[in-house]
Amino acid sequence: MGRTCLRKCRLGRILGWLQIALGGLVVIVSISTLSRFYSAGIFFYHNEEICRHLYGTSKAVSDRIDVAALTARVDEVLNKMEALQDKLESKVQQMEKNRAELHKSNITKLEFKKFLEDEVIRPFYGAHIALRQIRLPRIDNSTAMEDPLINTFAVEEIRKYITPKENRVEKMKTKTNIYGMEKVYNTIGHACAAMKNELEAYMNYDVGSYCNDDWNLGQRLMIHGCDPLPRRRCLAKASKLYTRPYPINESLWRIPDGRNVRWSNYQCKNFECLSIKNPKRGYSTCAGCFEMEKEKQKWSTNTSLPIDFLIGEVLSIKPGEMRIGLDFGVGTGTFAARMREHNVTIVSTALNIGAPFSETIALRGLIPLYATLNQRLPFFDNTMDLIHTAGFLDGWIDLQLLDFVLFDWDRVLRPGGLLWIDRFFCKRVDLDDYMYMLLQFRYRKHRWAIAPKSKDEVFLSALLEKPPRSR
């Protein structure tokens, strides 16, 4: 009983001293921040004159400093520390009111340690790091400029991410790193600035804790051009009922276990709901791609249409040369599964538009690449044996955007590699434009077929070989 009382008293004293220390830190931060602004002469200038005073008369530099965002960062740190102080004060007051019950309770050392970690150390660490990361504008007459975008955002985690990270010179013989750089830049696309509110919501999380279940927000940012997204320092959530995947000899042609998917952001809540027979399944990007019996027929069964090429026929054009490739389209990885049966490794691009395409591809034992149309392919030049595309670049795509995409495909496709355009469709009147886009690279034609899709639309399938282009 005496030991328990001693532990309670010790806990109360620790919380009391933490409360006093945090209160002192809040005062110190406030005074130091105000003194730094005061020494810079900020209080003697109007808002529009602040940046001009800090950075001289260069308007190009002053336009890059967002004083409101800078103030918001200081306020963010102060609010964190004040919130932590209030929380500790409330806890101490609650302990004082329940002193009698507190003597009767028995808190273990493990519970006490967890309380300190969750309620004191982690919040205090977050405020401490945020305080260290605050970077006030330098007061000098040099032409040095703030790095782009830093003062656009108020959320501290975004600013930490895009701030250049200087090399640790004391641990290196030279100032530059192995890439010949003095700093490492974590870039984000310029569209992120146009989607400032969405990106700040995406990056507003507790460091070290679980991420919000907001992958759909991140995907929306990616699709609209905020790509690549910033890295995050939080733990990705998995399904609470996650089970071991099926073995590879079963997983290729079997619908995965639905317990391995987080369904919270989908209209359907299980794989059965995603059947083509269900009109309310929540996606329309590929018909029947969650029905394995239908998927088994693709690229392996003869059809009456000349635009349908079989995998065996394609591989016979380059026997033994097709080893690795990319499937750029929408689906559940069936093309990669078929090619795996022929000992060819295929990476499948995927976005979870209305259904868990990425998880399905992975659970089948295949490789999903979570990438958008506007992303440069993360492969080196002249490395892919094969690029296959189906159901993704159809006639909605802008010709100039298609031009950028095709040149990137040409970059990663090796000399002698194959580009397989599978069932591309467009309006009949636009066919000549798209044919020019495909033929401008002067690839060798192995297969070329056109078939009607409707009165005004046509299908185009082509199998083209990249020339050597040696210089």
N, C-alpha and C positions, 0 to 999 in steps of 0.2 A: 504493500500500500504506500509506504514511504517513497519507494522508487518511482511509482506511478506519479505521485504528487510532484516529485522532483522533476520528472520529465515534463509535466504540464507547465510547471513554473519556468523551466528552461525554455520551452517553446514560446511562452508568453514574452519572456525577456528578449528572445531572438527576434520575434516579430516587432516588438517595440523598438529595438535598435534599428531594424531594417526600415521601419516607418520614419524614424528620425533621419537616418542616412539618406533615404530617398527624398524626403522633404528638403534636406540640405542640397542634394544634387540638383533638384528642380530649380532652387534659388540660384545656384551657381551657374547652371546652363542659361537661365534667363538673363542674369547679369552679364555673363561673358558674351552672349549673343548681342545684347543691346549695346555693350561697350564696343564690340567689333563694328557694328553698324554705325555707332556714334563716331568712332575714329575714322570711318570712311566718309563722314560728312553727310550721311544719308538723310539725317533729320533736318538738314538745312536746304534740301532740294525738293522740288516737286517730283512726282513719280516719273514724268517723262524725262527729267534731267538726271536721274539716279545713274542709269547705265552710262550716260555720256560722261559723268564725273568719274565713274569707276574705270572706264576704259578709254578715256581721252575723248577726242572729237570724232573718232571713226564711227560713222553711222552704221556701217556694215557690221561692226562688232557689237555695238549697243543693241541692234535689233535682235541679236541672238540670245540676250539675257532676259529671262522671264522672272521679274522680281516677285510677282504673285506666287509663282511656283516655288521660288526659293523660300519665301515666307511660309508657304504651306508645309515645306519640309521641316523647318524649324518647329512650327506648331505641332507637326505630327510627332516629333520626338517628345516635346513637352507633354502632349496629351497622353502618350504612352506611359511616361513616368508618373504623371498625375493620376492616371487610372490605376496604376499599380499601387501607388500610395493609398488611394481611396479604398482599394480592395483590402489591403493589409489593415487599415484602420477599422474597416467594417468587421474583419475577422477578429481583431483584438476585442472590439466592443461586444461581439457575439460571445466570445470566450468569457468576458467579464460577467455577462448576464447569466450564462449557464455554468457558473463556476462550480456549483454543487454537483451538477451532472458530469462536469468535466473530471472531478475527482473520482467519480465512480467508474468512468470509462477507462478502457485500457488500450492505448494506441501503441502499436508495435514500431520498432525501429524502421522496418521496411515501409510502413504506411507514412511515417514521419519523413523518410527520405523522399518518397513519391510526392508528398505534399510540397516539400521544398523545391523539387525539380519542376513540377507542373505549375505551381502557383507563384513561385518567387524567381527561381534561377532563370527559366526560359524567358519569361516576360522581361526580366531585368537585362538579360543578354541581348534580346531583340532591341531594346531601347539603347543599350550601350553601343551596339554595332551601328544603329541608325545615327547616333550622335557622332561617332567616328567618321561616318561617311559623308557628313554634311560638308560641302565644299563651297565656301563663299567666293565670289569673284576676286581675283587678284588685283591689288591696287598698285599699278605701275603704268609706265608710259610705253610699254612694249607693244608690239603688234600681235602678241599671242591671243588666240581666240579660244573660246570654249569649244569643246567638241560638239559636233552637230547633234541635235535632238535632246541633249541632256536636260536642258531647262524647259523642254516642252511638257514633261510629265511631272506630276507631283507625287505619285506613288513611289516610295523609296526603293522597292525591289526592282522596278524598271530601271531607275537611275543607276543602281548598283550594277545591273546587268550590262548596260550600254556604256558605262564609264570605262575607258581604256585601262587595262591592267598592266602596269609597268613590271618589267622583269625584276626578279630579286637579285640585284647586282652582287650582293655580298656572297651569294652562293654560286656565282658564275665567274669565269675568267674574263669574259668580255661582256659588254653591255647588251649585245644582241643575243637572241635565242637561236635555236637550231634553224629557224626559218629566216634568220637575218633581220628580225624585227626587234625594236626596243620596247614595243607595247603589243598587247594582244587585244584586238577589237572584237567584241561580240555584236554582230550586226543584226539589225532588224530592218525589214522593208519600209520604204517611205510611206506605204499605205497605212502602216501602224499609226502614224501621226494623224491621218485622216479618221482613224477609228480609235481616237484617244480614249473615250469613255469605255469602250468594250475592252481595250487592252488593259486599262487600269483595273477594271473588274477582274480580268483574267489573272493579273499579277497581284491582286490583293489577297494575300493568304498569310498564315502563320508559318514562319520558317521552321522546318523540321517536323511539322505536324502533317496530317493527312491533307492532300489536295481536295478542293471542292470537286463534286461530281459535275464538272463543267467542260467535259471534252467537246460537247457540241458547240459551246462558245468558242473554244480554240479552233475547231474546224471551220466555223463561220468566219473567223479572222483569217484563216489560211486561204479559204476560197475567195475572199474579197481582196487578197493581195498582201495581207500582213503575214508574210511568209519569207523566211522561216520564223517561227515563233521563238520568243526568248526561252531559254532553259529556266526551269523552276526548281527551287529547293524545298520541295514538299514530296510526300510519299503518295504515289498513285494507288488508288483504291482498286481492289480486286473483288470478285464475287465472294460473298460470305460463304457460299456453299461449294467453292472451287474443288474439283476432283481431278484425279489423274487423267490426262488425255488418253484416248485409245491408242494402242500400238500402231506403228506405221503401216503394217500390212492390213489393218482394218480401217484406219482413219481416212485414207484417200477417198473412199467411196461410201462413207457413212456420215450422216448428219451428226455433228458433234453433240456432246452432252450440254443441254441448255443451262445447266447449273454453272457452267464456266463462263457465262456472259453476264454482264451487268445490263439489265433491260430497262433501267429507270427512265432513260431518255428516248425510248422507242414506243411507237404505237402498239406494236406487238410485244408480248412478254414471254414468248417461247418460239421455238423453231417451227412448231406445227402451225402457228398462226401465220407464218410467212409463206405458206403455200399459195401458188398461183390461183387456186380456187377461192381464196379469200379476197373479196374486193376491198376490204378495209385494212390491208396489211401494212400500209404506210410507206411503201416505196414502189417505184415503177421502172427502175433502171435496167432490170434484166428479167425476162420472163422465165419463170421456172428454175432460177439458178439455185434455189434451196431444195430442189427435188432431185436427188441423186440418180434416180432411174432415168430421168430425161437428160441429165448432164452427161451420163455415160455414152449417149449417142453422138455427142458432138465430136467432130473431126475424126471420127472412126467409122462412120457408116455412110455409105454412098447415098447421095441424093440426086434428084433430077436436075438440080440447078448448077450451071457451070461455074457459079461464083463460090461454091462450097469446095474448098480444097481439103484433102485429107492429110493428116500429119505424116503418114507413111510416104505419101507421094512427095511431100516437101522435103523430108529428110533424105530421100533417095537422090535429090539433086546434088547434095553435098554429103555423100556418105562418110560418116566418121568425123566430120568437121563441126557439127553442131554440138556444143558442150554446155554453153551458158547463154542466157538470153533474158529479155525483158518482155513481159506481157503488159502493155499499156492499155488499160480498158477498165470496165466495170464488171465485177463478177465475184465468184467465190473460189477462184483458183482452179477451175476445171481444166483450163488449157495447161497450166503448170502440172497438174496431176497426170494428164495424158502424156506430156513430154517426159515426166519422171519415169514413166513406164519404158521410155526409150533411152533412159540414162542421160537425159538432158536436164540441167538445173535451170529453172525459170524463176525470176523475181516478178511478183505480181503487184502492180500498183493498186491501191485501194483507198477509198474514202467511205466512211460509214454514213452514207446518205440514206437515211430511213431504215437501215438494217445493219447488223454487226458483220459487215463484210471482212474487215481486217481480222477479227477474232476467228471467223470461220476459216479463212485461209490458213491462219496459224494452227488452228486445232486440227486441220487436215494434214498437218506435217509439212506445210509449204511455207514460203517466205513472202510476207506482205511488206510492201513499201508504201508507207503512209505519205503520199505525195500529191500535190495539186498540179494542175495543168501549167500553172505559171512558174513552177519551180525548175531550176536548172538541174538536170539529172546528176545525182551524186556518184557518177562513174567517170573514170579517166578516159581519155581519147583512145579510139581504136581498140576497144576491149570486148565488146559484145559480139557474139556469133550471130545472134538473131534478135530482131525486134518485131513483135507481133502486136497489132492493135485491132480492136473490135469494139464497136458500139460506144465510142467515146468522142471521136473527132468528126462526127457526122455533120451534115450541112449547116448547122447553126454557127460554126466557128468562123470568126473573122479571118480573112485571107492573110493579113499581115501577122496576126497571132499564129496562124498555122505555119507561116514561113519561119518564124522563130522556133517553133516546136520541131519542124522538120530538120532545120539546120542543127539543132541540138541532138536529134536522133542520129543524123549523119556523123556528128562529132564522135559519138560513143560506139558507133557500129564499125567493126574492123573491116579492112579491105577484104573483099570476098564474102563479107557477111550478108545475110538476107534480111530484107524489109518485107514483112508480110502484112499487107493492107487487107483486112478481112471484113467483107460486107459493109464497106463505107457507103453511105447513101446521101444523096443530095437531090435538089431539084434538077430536072433535066436541062433547064436553061443555064444552070451554073456548072454543068459538068466540065465544059472546056476550061473554065478557070481553075478548077481543082485538078484537072489532068495536067495542066501546065505546072502547077505547084509541085506535083509528084515527079514529073519528068524533067524538071530543070536540073536535077543532079546527074543526069545522064547515066542512070543505073541500067544495067542489063536486064531486059525483060525475060523472065522465065515463064511466068504465067500472067495473063491479063484477060479479065472477063467482065462484061457488063450485062446486066439483066434488069428488066423492068421491076420496079417495086410497086408502083401505082401508075395512074394515068400521067402524073406530072413528076414522078420521082424515079430514080434509078439506083441500082446497087452497083458498086465497083469493088472487085477484088483483084489484087495484084501481088505478084511475088517477084521482087526486084533484088538484084545483086549489086552491092557497092563496088565501084571500080578501084583499082590500086592507087591512082593519083600519086605515084612516086615522083619525086623531084630530085 
